[in-house]
Amino acid sequence: MSVKVSMKVNGKPVSAELEERTLLVTYIRENLRLTGTHVGCDTAQCGACTVLMNGRAIKSCSIVAMQAEGSDILTIEGVAHADGTL
């Protein structure tokens, strides 16, 4: 079953129809093409998938995208300057 998910990512409103089980990291990487967020371990241990959700660090491989409904997500791309530097 698919659900509509809406949130802000790096300050921009985004929305999509996703399968209920789609992980937030998968949505960020595959749908939004923001590949700075990685899946490093598949067990939520390494932190490579860390993003800020409403100002709090979360491991995006451990929650489904619909749990971020209405949230403000900040990825590494959102931290970088326009020229790509941090």
ZIWOQUI-V454653 format. One record per residue. N is the residue number from 0. RES is the residue in three letters. PHI is phi in degrees with one decimal (999 if undefined). OMEGA is omega in radians with two decimals (NA if undefined). BURIAL is + if it has 16 or more other C-alpha atoms within 10 Angstrom, else -. Layout:
n-><N;N>
res-><RES;RES>
phi-><PHI;PHI>
omega-><OMEGA;OMEGA>
burial-><BURIAL;BURIAL>
//
This chain:
n-><0;1;2;3;4;5;6;7;8;9;10;11;12;13;14;15;16;17;18;19;20;21;22;23;24;25;26;27;28;29;30;31;32;33;34;35;36;37;38;39;40;41;42;43;44;45;46;47;48;49;50;51;52;53;54;55;56;57;58;59;60;61;62;63;64;65;66;67;68;69;70;71;72;73;74;75;76;77;78;79;80;81;82;83;84;85>
res-><MET;SER;VAL;LYS;VAL;SER;MET;LYS;VAL;ASN;GLY;LYS;PRO;VAL;SER;ALA;GLU;LEU;GLU;GLU;ARG;THR;LEU;LEU;VAL;THR;TYR;ILE;ARG;GLU;ASN;LEU;ARG;LEU;THR;GLY;THR;HIS;VAL;GLY;CYS;ASP;THR;ALA;GLN;CYS;GLY;ALA;CYS;THR;VAL;LEU;MET;ASN;GLY;ARG;ALA;ILE;LYS;SER;CYS;SER;ILE;VAL;ALA;MET;GLN;ALA;GLU;GLY;SER;ASP;ILE;LEU;THR;ILE;GLU;GLY;VAL;ALA;HIS;ALA;ASP;GLY;THR;LEU>
phi-><999;-103.9;-132.3;-88.5;-122.7;-129.6;-162.7;-107.1;-123.6;54.3;85.3;-108.3;-68.2;-135.5;-153.5;-162.8;-91.7;-129.5;-64.8;-54.9;-89.6;-66.3;-71.1;-58.8;-61.1;-67.1;-59.9;-61.7;-76.1;-87.2;-84.9;-92.7;59.8;-100.0;-93.1;-72.1;-87.2;-117.3;-105.3;-100.8;-135.0;64.6;-130.5;59.9;-105.9;-85.1;89.4;-63.9;-98.2;-65.5;-134.1;-97.4;-118.1;53.7;84.3;-110.2;-69.9;-135.1;-93.3;-71.1;-85.3;-107.6;-130.7;-82.7;-57.6;-67.0;-71.5;-95.8;-49.7;77.2;-84.9;-108.2;-105.3;-122.1;-103.0;-59.3;-63.7;-76.2;-83.5;-68.4;-73.2;-57.2;-85.7;92.1;-84.3;-94.9>
omega-><3.13;3.13;3.07;-3.13;3.10;3.13;2.98;3.06;-3.10;3.07;-3.11;3.08;3.10;3.05;-3.12;2.96;-3.07;2.97;-3.10;-3.05;-3.14;3.11;3.11;3.13;3.12;3.09;-3.13;-3.07;-2.99;-3.11;-3.09;3.13;3.05;-2.94;3.07;3.08;-3.02;2.92;-3.07;-2.99;-3.07;3.14;3.14;-3.13;-2.93;3.13;3.14;-3.10;-3.05;3.02;3.02;3.07;-3.07;3.09;-3.12;3.11;3.08;3.07;-3.00;3.06;-3.07;3.08;3.07;-3.05;-3.09;3.05;3.13;3.13;3.10;-3.08;3.04;-3.08;3.06;3.10;3.12;3.10;3.12;3.11;-3.07;3.02;-3.11;3.14;3.09;3.12;3.12;NA>
burial-><-;-;-;-;+;+;+;+;+;+;-;-;-;-;-;-;-;+;-;-;-;+;+;+;+;+;+;+;-;-;-;-;-;+;-;+;+;+;+;-;-;-;-;+;-;-;+;+;+;+;+;+;+;-;-;-;-;+;+;+;+;+;+;+;+;+;-;+;-;-;+;+;+;+;+;+;+;+;-;-;-;-;-;-;-;->
//
